[in-house]
Amino acid sequence: MTSKLFYCFARHLIHHNSEIAKKAGYKNVNYVKSQMIADGNFSTVKSPNPEEIESLDLALKLGNKEKADIVIGTDPDADRLGIAIRDLKII
């Protein structure tokens, strides 16, 4: 699979699972580095809820710059998910 995948994943938690993307066949997986640092105040977002489009802002900007096919974001405990496809609409 040659698609680009841009993760905004597990906001400010230490744990994230890049193996899922690799097992799905994605070879070009990127992360919002500032959101991969443990931060209980979630200082890079107004709200860590991926159901709110603003929570994906950093990933959408970087994903657009890199021409990512998919942007994925979760809330800190990964029980909510936001996904944007190439045209950057939430699905």
PDB file as gemmi writes it, atoms N, CA and C in Angstrom:
CRYST1    1.000    1.000    1.000  90.00  90.00  90.00 P 1                      
ATOM      1  N   MET A   1       0.855  -1.172   0.000  1.00  0.00           N  
ATOM      2  CA  MET A   1       0.000   0.000   0.000  1.00  0.00           C  
ATOM      3  C   MET A   1       0.901   1.235   0.000  1.00  0.00           C  
ATOM      4  N   THR A   2       0.655   2.161  -0.898  1.00  0.00           N  
ATOM      5  CA  THR A   2       1.504   3.344  -0.986  1.00  0.00           C  
ATOM      6  C   THR A   2       0.844   4.581  -0.400  1.00  0.00           C  
ATOM      7  N   SER A   3      -0.339   4.453   0.117  1.00  0.00           N  
ATOM      8  CA  SER A   3      -1.033   5.602   0.697  1.00  0.00           C  
ATOM      9  C   SER A   3      -0.247   6.177   1.859  1.00  0.00           C  
ATOM     10  N   LYS A   4      -0.372   7.486   2.021  1.00  0.00           N  
ATOM     11  CA  LYS A   4       0.232   8.152   3.172  1.00  0.00           C  
ATOM     12  C   LYS A   4      -0.806   8.248   4.272  1.00  0.00           C  
ATOM     13  N   LEU A   5      -0.400   7.932   5.446  1.00  0.00           N  
ATOM     14  CA  LEU A   5      -1.278   7.989   6.607  1.00  0.00           C  
ATOM     15  C   LEU A   5      -0.668   8.950   7.602  1.00  0.00           C  
ATOM     16  N   PHE A   6      -1.467   9.893   8.075  1.00  0.00           N  
ATOM     17  CA  PHE A   6      -0.960  10.833   9.069  1.00  0.00           C  
ATOM     18  C   PHE A   6      -1.760  10.675  10.340  1.00  0.00           C  
ATOM     19  N   TYR A   7      -1.097  10.275  11.388  1.00  0.00           N  
ATOM     20  CA  TYR A   7      -1.737  10.061  12.676  1.00  0.00           C  
ATOM     21  C   TYR A   7      -1.621  11.285  13.563  1.00  0.00           C  
ATOM     22  N   CYS A   8      -2.701  11.594  14.208  1.00  0.00           N  
ATOM     23  CA  CYS A   8      -2.719  12.510  15.346  1.00  0.00           C  
ATOM     24  C   CYS A   8      -3.297  11.619  16.435  1.00  0.00           C  
ATOM     25  N   PHE A   9      -2.485  10.817  17.059  1.00  0.00           N  
ATOM     26  CA  PHE A   9      -2.965   9.626  17.747  1.00  0.00           C  
ATOM     27  C   PHE A   9      -2.671   9.676  19.233  1.00  0.00           C  
ATOM     28  N   ALA A  10      -3.647   9.298  20.047  1.00  0.00           N  
ATOM     29  CA  ALA A  10      -3.494   9.146  21.503  1.00  0.00           C  
ATOM     30  C   ALA A  10      -2.921  10.404  22.135  1.00  0.00           C  
ATOM     31  N   ARG A  11      -3.569  11.485  21.886  1.00  0.00           N  
ATOM     32  CA  ARG A  11      -3.093  12.805  22.299  1.00  0.00           C  
ATOM     33  C   ARG A  11      -2.484  12.839  23.696  1.00  0.00           C  
ATOM     34  N   HIS A  12      -1.234  13.162  23.723  1.00  0.00           N  
ATOM     35  CA  HIS A  12      -0.477  13.413  24.954  1.00  0.00           C  
ATOM     36  C   HIS A  12      -0.428  12.215  25.901  1.00  0.00           C  
ATOM     37  N   LEU A  13      -0.505  11.044  25.343  1.00  0.00           N  
ATOM     38  CA  LEU A  13      -0.273   9.842  26.147  1.00  0.00           C  
ATOM     39  C   LEU A  13       1.043   9.224  25.709  1.00  0.00           C  
ATOM     40  N   ILE A  14       1.640   8.491  26.583  1.00  0.00           N  
ATOM     41  CA  ILE A  14       2.917   7.869  26.250  1.00  0.00           C  
ATOM     42  C   ILE A  14       2.713   6.730  25.255  1.00  0.00           C  
ATOM     43  N   HIS A  15       1.624   5.995  25.392  1.00  0.00           N  
ATOM     44  CA  HIS A  15       1.405   4.819  24.554  1.00  0.00           C  
ATOM     45  C   HIS A  15       0.728   5.190  23.237  1.00  0.00           C  
ATOM     46  N   HIS A  16       1.241   4.675  22.181  1.00  0.00           N  
ATOM     47  CA  HIS A  16       0.569   4.715  20.882  1.00  0.00           C  
ATOM     48  C   HIS A  16       0.974   3.446  20.153  1.00  0.00           C  
ATOM     49  N   ASN A  17       0.233   3.058  19.158  1.00  0.00           N  
ATOM     50  CA  ASN A  17       0.502   1.788  18.514  1.00  0.00           C  
ATOM     51  C   ASN A  17       0.712   1.968  17.021  1.00  0.00           C  
ATOM     52  N   SER A  18       1.950   2.164  16.626  1.00  0.00           N  
ATOM     53  CA  SER A  18       2.261   2.301  15.207  1.00  0.00           C  
ATOM     54  C   SER A  18       2.181   0.957  14.496  1.00  0.00           C  
ATOM     55  N   GLU A  19       2.194  -0.128  15.246  1.00  0.00           N  
ATOM     56  CA  GLU A  19       2.127  -1.456  14.640  1.00  0.00           C  
ATOM     57  C   GLU A  19       0.816  -1.679  13.896  1.00  0.00           C  
ATOM     58  N   ILE A  20      -0.263  -1.071  14.357  1.00  0.00           N  
ATOM     59  CA  ILE A  20      -1.553  -1.238  13.680  1.00  0.00           C  
ATOM     60  C   ILE A  20      -1.451  -0.763  12.245  1.00  0.00           C  
ATOM     61  N   ALA A  21      -0.900   0.427  12.047  1.00  0.00           N  
ATOM     62  CA  ALA A  21      -0.763   0.978  10.699  1.00  0.00           C  
ATOM     63  C   ALA A  21       0.178   0.121   9.855  1.00  0.00           C  
ATOM     64  N   LYS A  22       1.268  -0.317  10.450  1.00  0.00           N  
ATOM     65  CA  LYS A  22       2.215  -1.155   9.709  1.00  0.00           C  
ATOM     66  C   LYS A  22       1.566  -2.462   9.280  1.00  0.00           C  
ATOM     67  N   LYS A  23       0.813  -3.080  10.188  1.00  0.00           N  
ATOM     68  CA  LYS A  23       0.151  -4.342   9.862  1.00  0.00           C  
ATOM     69  C   LYS A  23      -0.923  -4.155   8.799  1.00  0.00           C  
ATOM     70  N   ALA A  24      -1.492  -2.947   8.733  1.00  0.00           N  
ATOM     71  CA  ALA A  24      -2.497  -2.650   7.711  1.00  0.00           C  
ATOM     72  C   ALA A  24      -1.844  -2.353   6.362  1.00  0.00           C  
ATOM     73  N   GLY A  25      -0.521  -2.302   6.333  1.00  0.00           N  
ATOM     74  CA  GLY A  25       0.187  -2.114   5.080  1.00  0.00           C  
ATOM     75  C   GLY A  25       0.658  -0.701   4.800  1.00  0.00           C  
ATOM     76  N   TYR A  26       0.428   0.211   5.728  1.00  0.00           N  
ATOM     77  CA  TYR A  26       0.897   1.582   5.529  1.00  0.00           C  
ATOM     78  C   TYR A  26       2.387   1.656   5.821  1.00  0.00           C  
ATOM     79  N   LYS A  27       3.141   2.174   4.859  1.00  0.00           N  
ATOM     80  CA  LYS A  27       4.578   2.287   5.031  1.00  0.00           C  
ATOM     81  C   LYS A  27       4.998   3.714   5.366  1.00  0.00           C  
ATOM     82  N   ASN A  28       4.152   4.664   5.088  1.00  0.00           N  
ATOM     83  CA  ASN A  28       4.478   6.068   5.326  1.00  0.00           C  
ATOM     84  C   ASN A  28       3.546   6.609   6.404  1.00  0.00           C  
ATOM     85  N   VAL A  29       3.890   6.364   7.648  1.00  0.00           N  
ATOM     86  CA  VAL A  29       3.067   6.775   8.781  1.00  0.00           C  
ATOM     87  C   VAL A  29       3.802   7.871   9.541  1.00  0.00           C  
ATOM     88  N   ASN A  30       3.116   8.965   9.796  1.00  0.00           N  
ATOM     89  CA  ASN A  30       3.699  10.097  10.512  1.00  0.00           C  
ATOM     90  C   ASN A  30       2.836  10.449  11.711  1.00  0.00           C  
ATOM     91  N   TYR A  31       3.421  11.182  12.634  1.00  0.00           N  
ATOM     92  CA  TYR A  31       2.721  11.570  13.855  1.00  0.00           C  
ATOM     93  C   TYR A  31       2.914  13.052  14.109  1.00  0.00           C  
ATOM     94  N   VAL A  32       1.964  13.652  14.817  1.00  0.00           N  
ATOM     95  CA  VAL A  32       2.133  15.017  15.304  1.00  0.00           C  
ATOM     96  C   VAL A  32       3.008  14.887  16.546  1.00  0.00           C  
ATOM     97  N   LYS A  33       4.281  15.186  16.385  1.00  0.00           N  
ATOM     98  CA  LYS A  33       5.251  14.928  17.457  1.00  0.00           C  
ATOM     99  C   LYS A  33       4.898  15.641  18.754  1.00  0.00           C  
ATOM    100  N   SER A  34       4.387  16.862  18.652  1.00  0.00           N  
ATOM    101  CA  SER A  34       4.055  17.613  19.871  1.00  0.00           C  
ATOM    102  C   SER A  34       2.910  16.970  20.639  1.00  0.00           C  
ATOM    103  N   GLN A  35       2.127  16.106  19.975  1.00  0.00           N  
ATOM    104  CA  GLN A  35       1.017  15.441  20.644  1.00  0.00           C  
ATOM    105  C   GLN A  35       1.372  14.027  21.093  1.00  0.00           C  
ATOM    106  N   MET A  36       2.615  13.647  20.920  1.00  0.00           N  
ATOM    107  CA  MET A  36       3.059  12.332  21.363  1.00  0.00           C  
ATOM    108  C   MET A  36       3.769  12.418  22.713  1.00  0.00           C  
ATOM    109  N   ILE A  37       3.790  13.595  23.290  1.00  0.00           N  
ATOM    110  CA  ILE A  37       4.434  13.830  24.582  1.00  0.00           C  
ATOM    111  C   ILE A  37       3.358  13.813  25.666  1.00  0.00           C  
ATOM    112  N   ALA A  38       3.608  13.092  26.736  1.00  0.00           N  
ATOM    113  CA  ALA A  38       2.636  13.040  27.833  1.00  0.00           C  
ATOM    114  C   ALA A  38       2.380  14.450  28.365  1.00  0.00           C  
ATOM    115  N   ASP A  39       1.111  14.856  28.380  1.00  0.00           N  
ATOM    116  CA  ASP A  39       0.721  16.198  28.832  1.00  0.00           C  
ATOM    117  C   ASP A  39      -0.736  16.131  29.271  1.00  0.00           C  
ATOM    118  N   GLY A  40      -0.957  15.979  30.559  1.00  0.00           N  
ATOM    119  CA  GLY A  40      -2.312  15.878  31.093  1.00  0.00           C  
ATOM    120  C   GLY A  40      -3.155  17.121  30.895  1.00  0.00           C  
ATOM    121  N   ASN A  41      -2.526  18.241  30.514  1.00  0.00           N  
ATOM    122  CA  ASN A  41      -3.272  19.476  30.240  1.00  0.00           C  
ATOM    123  C   ASN A  41      -3.689  19.582  28.779  1.00  0.00           C  
ATOM    124  N   PHE A  42      -3.228  18.651  27.942  1.00  0.00           N  
ATOM    125  CA  PHE A  42      -3.572  18.636  26.513  1.00  0.00           C  
ATOM    126  C   PHE A  42      -3.343  20.011  25.891  1.00  0.00           C  
ATOM    127  N   SER A  43      -2.150  20.547  26.099  1.00  0.00           N  
ATOM    128  CA  SER A  43      -1.866  21.938  25.752  1.00  0.00           C  
ATOM    129  C   SER A  43      -1.846  22.245  24.258  1.00  0.00           C  
ATOM    130  N   THR A  44      -1.847  21.240  23.401  1.00  0.00           N  
ATOM    131  CA  THR A  44      -1.832  21.522  21.961  1.00  0.00           C  
ATOM    132  C   THR A  44      -3.221  21.595  21.347  1.00  0.00           C  
ATOM    133  N   VAL A  45      -4.255  21.343  22.148  1.00  0.00           N  
ATOM    134  CA  VAL A  45      -5.632  21.389  21.636  1.00  0.00           C  
ATOM    135  C   VAL A  45      -6.544  22.103  22.624  1.00  0.00           C  
ATOM    136  N   LYS A  46      -7.606  22.695  22.081  1.00  0.00           N  
ATOM    137  CA  LYS A  46      -8.613  23.314  22.952  1.00  0.00           C  
ATOM    138  C   LYS A  46      -9.370  22.223  23.701  1.00  0.00           C  
ATOM    139  N   SER A  47      -9.668  21.142  22.988  1.00  0.00           N  
ATOM    140  CA  SER A  47     -10.348  19.982  23.559  1.00  0.00           C  
ATOM    141  C   SER A  47      -9.749  18.735  22.920  1.00  0.00           C  
ATOM    142  N   PRO A  48      -9.466  17.676  23.684  1.00  0.00           N  
ATOM    143  CA  PRO A  48      -8.900  16.466  23.103  1.00  0.00           C  
ATOM    144  C   PRO A  48      -9.945  15.535  22.481  1.00  0.00           C  
ATOM    145  N   ASN A  49     -11.145  16.025  22.253  1.00  0.00           N  
ATOM    146  CA  ASN A  49     -12.228  15.216  21.699  1.00  0.00           C  
ATOM    147  C   ASN A  49     -12.147  15.212  20.169  1.00  0.00           C  
ATOM    148  N   PRO A  50     -11.832  14.070  19.540  1.00  0.00           N  
ATOM    149  CA  PRO A  50     -11.694  14.022  18.087  1.00  0.00           C  
ATOM    150  C   PRO A  50     -13.020  14.180  17.339  1.00  0.00           C  
ATOM    151  N   GLU A  51     -14.132  14.196  18.068  1.00  0.00           N  
ATOM    152  CA  GLU A  51     -15.421  14.465  17.427  1.00  0.00           C  
ATOM    153  C   GLU A  51     -15.563  15.948  17.098  1.00  0.00           C  
ATOM    154  N   GLU A  52     -14.673  16.767  17.641  1.00  0.00           N  
ATOM    155  CA  GLU A  52     -14.633  18.194  17.345  1.00  0.00           C  
ATOM    156  C   GLU A  52     -13.498  18.434  16.358  1.00  0.00           C  
ATOM    157  N   ILE A  53     -13.821  18.947  15.180  1.00  0.00           N  
ATOM    158  CA  ILE A  53     -12.851  19.095  14.094  1.00  0.00           C  
ATOM    159  C   ILE A  53     -11.597  19.861  14.521  1.00  0.00           C  
ATOM    160  N   GLU A  54     -11.762  20.834  15.419  1.00  0.00           N  
ATOM    161  CA  GLU A  54     -10.616  21.636  15.847  1.00  0.00           C  
ATOM    162  C   GLU A  54      -9.539  20.788  16.517  1.00  0.00           C  
ATOM    163  N   SER A  55      -9.936  19.667  17.092  1.00  0.00           N  
ATOM    164  CA  SER A  55      -8.947  18.827  17.771  1.00  0.00           C  
ATOM    165  C   SER A  55      -7.965  18.195  16.787  1.00  0.00           C  
ATOM    166  N   LEU A  56      -8.328  18.161  15.515  1.00  0.00           N  
ATOM    167  CA  LEU A  56      -7.455  17.587  14.490  1.00  0.00           C  
ATOM    168  C   LEU A  56      -6.638  18.642  13.752  1.00  0.00           C  
ATOM    169  N   ASP A  57      -6.735  19.912  14.158  1.00  0.00           N  
ATOM    170  CA  ASP A  57      -6.100  21.002  13.412  1.00  0.00           C  
ATOM    171  C   ASP A  57      -4.631  20.751  13.082  1.00  0.00           C  
ATOM    172  N   LEU A  58      -3.825  20.400  14.068  1.00  0.00           N  
ATOM    173  CA  LEU A  58      -2.396  20.196  13.807  1.00  0.00           C  
ATOM    174  C   LEU A  58      -2.169  19.059  12.815  1.00  0.00           C  
ATOM    175  N   ALA A  59      -2.872  17.966  12.991  1.00  0.00           N  
ATOM    176  CA  ALA A  59      -2.715  16.825  12.089  1.00  0.00           C  
ATOM    177  C   ALA A  59      -3.209  17.163  10.689  1.00  0.00           C  
ATOM    178  N   LEU A  60      -4.308  17.912  10.592  1.00  0.00           N  
ATOM    179  CA  LEU A  60      -4.822  18.288   9.279  1.00  0.00           C  
ATOM    180  C   LEU A  60      -3.845  19.204   8.550  1.00  0.00           C  
ATOM    181  N   LYS A  61      -3.258  20.149   9.261  1.00  0.00           N  
ATOM    182  CA  LYS A  61      -2.278  21.049   8.635  1.00  0.00           C  
ATOM    183  C   LYS A  61      -1.065  20.268   8.137  1.00  0.00           C  
ATOM    184  N   LEU A  62      -0.525  19.410   8.993  1.00  0.00           N  
ATOM    185  CA  LEU A  62       0.639  18.625   8.593  1.00  0.00           C  
ATOM    186  C   LEU A  62       0.277  17.596   7.527  1.00  0.00           C  
ATOM    187  N   GLY A  63      -0.884  16.978   7.679  1.00  0.00           N  
ATOM    188  CA  GLY A  63      -1.331  16.010   6.687  1.00  0.00           C  
ATOM    189  C   GLY A  63      -1.545  16.646   5.325  1.00  0.00           C  
ATOM    190  N   ASN A  64      -2.099  17.846   5.299  1.00  0.00           N  
ATOM    191  CA  ASN A  64      -2.298  18.563   4.043  1.00  0.00           C  
ATOM    192  C   ASN A  64      -0.952  18.904   3.408  1.00  0.00           C  
ATOM    193  N   LYS A  65      -0.017  19.356   4.226  1.00  0.00           N  
ATOM    194  CA  LYS A  65       1.326  19.694   3.739  1.00  0.00           C  
ATOM    195  C   LYS A  65       2.008  18.474   3.117  1.00  0.00           C  
ATOM    196  N   GLU A  66       1.831  17.317   3.748  1.00  0.00           N  
ATOM    197  CA  GLU A  66       2.454  16.078   3.275  1.00  0.00           C  
ATOM    198  C   GLU A  66       1.584  15.322   2.267  1.00  0.00           C  
ATOM    199  N   LYS A  67       0.415  15.883   1.938  1.00  0.00           N  
ATOM    200  CA  LYS A  67      -0.539  15.240   1.026  1.00  0.00           C  
ATOM    201  C   LYS A  67      -0.951  13.850   1.520  1.00  0.00           C  
ATOM    202  N   ALA A  68      -1.236  13.777   2.810  1.00  0.00           N  
ATOM    203  CA  ALA A  68      -1.670  12.515   3.417  1.00  0.00           C  
ATOM    204  C   ALA A  68      -3.028  12.107   2.861  1.00  0.00           C  
ATOM    205  N   ASP A  69      -3.243  10.834   2.715  1.00  0.00           N  
ATOM    206  CA  ASP A  69      -4.527  10.308   2.270  1.00  0.00           C  
ATOM    207  C   ASP A  69      -5.518  10.225   3.416  1.00  0.00           C  
ATOM    208  N   ILE A  70      -5.016   9.945   4.601  1.00  0.00           N  
ATOM    209  CA  ILE A  70      -5.875   9.745   5.765  1.00  0.00           C  
ATOM    210  C   ILE A  70      -5.243  10.424   6.976  1.00  0.00           C  
ATOM    211  N   VAL A  71      -6.070  11.073   7.784  1.00  0.00           N  
ATOM    212  CA  VAL A  71      -5.647  11.618   9.071  1.00  0.00           C  
ATOM    213  C   VAL A  71      -6.542  10.988  10.129  1.00  0.00           C  
ATOM    214  N   ILE A  72      -5.932  10.440  11.162  1.00  0.00           N  
ATOM    215  CA  ILE A  72      -6.681   9.777  12.226  1.00  0.00           C  
ATOM    216  C   ILE A  72      -6.318  10.414  13.561  1.00  0.00           C  
ATOM    217  N   GLY A  73      -7.314  10.659  14.383  1.00  0.00           N  
ATOM    218  CA  GLY A  73      -7.074  11.172  15.727  1.00  0.00           C  
ATOM    219  C   GLY A  73      -7.959  10.460  16.727  1.00  0.00           C  
ATOM    220  N   THR A  74      -7.413  10.223  17.899  1.00  0.00           N  
ATOM    221  CA  THR A  74      -8.204   9.622  18.969  1.00  0.00           C  
ATOM    222  C   THR A  74      -8.184  10.544  20.179  1.00  0.00           C  
ATOM    223  N   ASP A  75      -9.085  10.286  21.101  1.00  0.00           N  
ATOM    224  CA  ASP A  75      -9.001  10.979  22.381  1.00  0.00           C  
ATOM    225  C   ASP A  75      -7.950  10.250  23.227  1.00  0.00           C  
ATOM    226  N   PRO A  76      -7.591  10.809  24.384  1.00  0.00           N  
ATOM    227  CA  PRO A  76      -6.494  10.231  25.167  1.00  0.00           C  
ATOM    228  C   PRO A  76      -6.649   8.760  25.536  1.00  0.00           C  
ATOM    229  N   ASP A  77      -7.858   8.295  25.810  1.00  0.00           N  
ATOM    230  CA  ASP A  77      -7.996   6.878  26.151  1.00  0.00           C  
ATOM    231  C   ASP A  77      -8.469   6.047  24.960  1.00  0.00           C  
ATOM    232  N   ALA A  78      -8.480   6.661  23.784  1.00  0.00           N  
ATOM    233  CA  ALA A  78      -8.747   5.988  22.507  1.00  0.00           C  
ATOM    234  C   ALA A  78     -10.130   5.348  22.419  1.00  0.00           C  
ATOM    235  N   ASP A  79     -11.134   5.932  23.093  1.00  0.00           N  
ATOM    236  CA  ASP A  79     -12.487   5.398  22.927  1.00  0.00           C  
ATOM    237  C   ASP A  79     -13.326   6.253  21.971  1.00  0.00           C  
ATOM    238  N   ARG A  80     -12.732   7.314  21.431  1.00  0.00           N  
ATOM    239  CA  ARG A  80     -13.384   8.127  20.400  1.00  0.00           C  
ATOM    240  C   ARG A  80     -12.378   8.345  19.275  1.00  0.00           C  
ATOM    241  N   LEU A  81     -12.887   8.428  18.066  1.00  0.00           N  
ATOM    242  CA  LEU A  81     -12.029   8.483  16.896  1.00  0.00           C  
ATOM    243  C   LEU A  81     -12.538   9.524  15.916  1.00  0.00           C  
ATOM    244  N   GLY A  82     -11.624  10.272  15.337  1.00  0.00           N  
ATOM    245  CA  GLY A  82     -11.942  11.179  14.243  1.00  0.00           C  
ATOM    246  C   GLY A  82     -11.080  10.802  13.053  1.00  0.00           C  
ATOM    247  N   ILE A  83     -11.673  10.767  11.871  1.00  0.00           N  
ATOM    248  CA  ILE A  83     -10.944  10.411  10.657  1.00  0.00           C  
ATOM    249  C   ILE A  83     -11.242  11.450   9.590  1.00  0.00           C  
ATOM    250  N   ALA A  84     -10.196  11.903   8.923  1.00  0.00           N  
ATOM    251  CA  ALA A  84     -10.359  12.800   7.779  1.00  0.00           C  
ATOM    252  C   ALA A  84      -9.723  12.121   6.573  1.00  0.00           C  
ATOM    253  N   ILE A  85     -10.397  12.186   5.450  1.00  0.00           N  
ATOM    254  CA  ILE A  85      -9.839  11.637   4.220  1.00  0.00           C  
ATOM    255  C   ILE A  85      -9.257  12.778   3.401  1.00  0.00           C  
ATOM    256  N   ARG A  86      -8.685  12.479   2.285  1.00  0.00           N  
ATOM    257  CA  ARG A  86      -7.908  13.439   1.512  1.00  0.00           C  
ATOM    258  C   ARG A  86      -8.581  14.790   1.348  1.00  0.00           C  
ATOM    259  N   ASP A  87      -9.875  14.837   1.158  1.00  0.00           N  
ATOM    260  CA  ASP A  87     -10.534  16.139   1.006  1.00  0.00           C  
ATOM    261  C   ASP A  87     -10.790  16.799   2.355  1.00  0.00           C  
ATOM    262  N   LEU A  88     -10.258  16.206   3.421  1.00  0.00           N  
ATOM    263  CA  LEU A  88     -10.260  16.744   4.784  1.00  0.00           C  
ATOM    264  C   LEU A  88     -11.646  16.951   5.368  1.00  0.00           C  
ATOM    265  N   LYS A  89     -12.538  16.046   5.096  1.00  0.00           N  
ATOM    266  CA  LYS A  89     -13.854  16.064   5.722  1.00  0.00           C  
ATOM    267  C   LYS A  89     -13.910  14.940   6.746  1.00  0.00           C  
ATOM    268  N   ILE A  90     -14.524  15.222   7.871  1.00  0.00           N  
ATOM    269  CA  ILE A  90     -14.682  14.194   8.897  1.00  0.00           C  
ATOM    270  C   ILE A  90     -15.673  13.151   8.394  1.00  0.00           C  
ATOM    271  N   ILE A  91     -15.342  11.868   8.582  1.00  0.00           N  
ATOM    272  CA  ILE A  91     -16.269  10.794   8.217  1.00  0.00           C  
ATOM    273  C   ILE A  91     -16.526   9.933   9.441  1.00  0.00           C  
TER     274      ILE A  91                                                      
END                                                                             
